[in-house]
Amino acid sequence: MMQIETFKYDNKIVKYFATATVLWSVVGMLVGLIIAIQLYVPALNLGIPYLTFSRLRPLHTNAVIFAFVGNGIFMGVYYSLQRLLKARMFSDFLSNLHFWSWQLIIVCAAITLPLGITTSKEYAELEWPIDILITLVWVVFAINLFGTIVKRREKHLYVAIWFYIATIVTVAVLHIVNSIELPVTFLKSYSAYAGVQDALVQWWYGHNAVAFFLTTPYLGLMYYFMPKAANRPIYSYRLSIIHFWALIFIYIWAGPHHLLYSALPDWAQSLGTVFSIMLIAPSWGGMINGLLTLRGAWDKLREDVVLKFMVVAITAYGMSTFEGPMLSLKNVNALAHFTDWIIAHVHIGALGWNGFLTFGILYWLIPRLWNTNLYSKKLANFHFWIGFLGIVVYASSMYWSALVQTLMWKQFTATGLLQYPNFLETVLQIIPMYVIRSVGGVLYLTGVIVMAYNLIKTVKQGEFTADEEAQAPPMVKASIKYKKGLGHRWIESRPLQFTVLAAVAILIGGIVEMIPTFLVKTNIPTIASVKPYTPLELQGRDLYIREGCLGCHSQLIRPFRSEVERYGEYSKAGEYVYDHPFLWGSKRTGPDLMREGKKYPNVWHYYHMNDPRLMSPGSIMPPFAWLSENVLDISTTAKKISVLRNLGVPYPAGFEHVANDELKKQADSIALDLTNAGVVVDPDKEIIAMIAYLQRLGTDIKAKKQ
Amino acid sequence: MSVIAVLILFSILVAGSFLAAFIWAVKSGQYDDKYTPSVRMLFDDNEHPALKEKNKNNTNS
């Protein structure tokens, strides 16, 4: 006879994550709005380094991805997993540990990023101590999830759970591989990879972060909350299984589409493109499955605001996953890369897919957790429409801006000269679009604030059930061959499988240790004239990283006539061999800086950094006046030199001891040059190092010609 | 470009573990029934009786 067991679902952890989701959504989007406005009112940083666009941009992306969407994932997973498996979470302690340490990571990010403590690798900006913390929290999450799977009462793993498992496994691998770095100080490290190699690892990570942090967990949530909200089974369970396996097998190969026309070998670029195109099928499998769940019940959409949010979210997912493959085509990418097109693309995903699905889930979940009804359907409908309008305004202005600017960049006159040789001209043209974009942001954020109010009111009128009682029979033992698929007992009775798993684990450990040394050997420069940075340039480069310059300036000239004409000789892989990390950037809000060195006199840079509009009237670059006031910290020079030498940069032995003497000598000569040009600056100021670095950029190749 | 080898290795490792999971799922009979799970999940939470009542009233109103 079957015995019914009584147990309790942990709703408190869901409440925690839901609260965090709402809180961080407001914060993350508010920062986004502030920097959107800074793009046409650069003085809005109030002269404060911590409020400057380039430092806040990574804060915005991290807050939205890891704080808003991250907490949204955990909220949905902790709610649905318990119910799908008919079991309470494996450990309340781990649940709480997961929650609080994840918030700690977010707070660390919110503090370090504005301070300029960053690795500069997009969506992986957090420095090494926080990277380690992230790894640990992820392990906690994994143990908690797999532990719950082991003690489950429902044999079948519903498709959503498969999406969660894929997320956990892949994010762990991505994070570890991309974060291999050598610490210099407690809050500074250098990427183990250099130049092109670093770029490839970074975008392998970057693309898969989108795939396995913003997509697969949310598809899992869709597979749980969409049928729940519609009270109908998913359109086709068979399709959900097929598209899940197809999606995860194809996704990991698509990363190189971020590096089209770069120094990456052609075959790797083509591989990325082919897999990206193939991705349309499994992605649309998910969209079709979600939307067709409402087949024959579309009238529900009129009444149910939750479904409205979800349907728009799934449609946005379908649009993004069609656009993504299109952007992976080389000819489309040639136009779209470095422009606002990509900004539009990611915001369709973030605002539409992630945002609207989260809001739909919140409107469904909060009343349930608090045993009440939504405070106001009217306000929720208002949120829906204003948010929808916000997305439309945001995306259309960005598409427009992208097309205008990219066509201006590529326009030649009849005589074969650039029609718009001054980059600034192409920026001034799209400033109205920046204004409209921020209006879209205001609309969207207004909706989120209205939602927060609505949800708080809902919570106040309801009564929360912390431990929800449920009943289910224990898992049937029956004739199932592998009963507890992931349990330890299964492993113990199967030595062969255990050996394989152990070997895999060891392999991972071995590879992680091996990579840096392995790569050092391949860091042999292919261009003889390319030399390591001088100590002063190195310090300047780290200031470039600290200030987040790469948020707006690329260092990658693609082999197009329009780019070579505008910026100079196209970039070669051999020029980046000493770049730990690479600083290619992914957006040109300002011009490319690959060949910036020696284009302008030192004094031009001095004035330009202090007040960009002095040298380029109308420029939207924020002023970096503090660089001329701050004294450069040279206590780290020796350590930086030795760390880089460990990573394969050929500084001569003992160079670290004389590095600061070299540094001062070079600083003096730049200060002297500035004095001759009529500007008196102490040679120990940060601006000197920044000028030294900018003047070095891309000049090694020129030196060869002489 | 030796890092490509590293990335391919890791990608194959991830894909390989997915493949193993897939084979396990098929062999253990996870996919024998391709319909019931989609319906069963709709009934998976023991809704609070009071809430159920409320929701019923809610949809009717």
Interface residues (C-beta under 8 A of the other chain):
Chain A: Y9 R83 L84 K86 E154 H156 L157 Y158 V159 W162 I165 A166 V169 T170 V173 V177 Y193 V196 Q197 L200 V201 W204 Y224 P227 K228 N231 R232 P233 I234 Y237 R238 S240 I241 W245 I248 F249 I252 W253 G255 L264 P265 A268 R368 N371 T372 N373 T465 E468 E469 A470 Q471 I480 K481 Y482 G485 V504 L507 I508 I511 I515 F518 L519 T522 A573
Chain B: M1 S2 V3 I4 V6 L7 L9 F10 S11 L13 V14 A15 S17 F18 A21 F22 W24 A25 K27 S28 G29 Q30 Y31 D33 K34 Y35 P37 S38 V39 R40 M41 L42 D44 D45 N46 E47 H48 A50 L51 K54 N55 N58
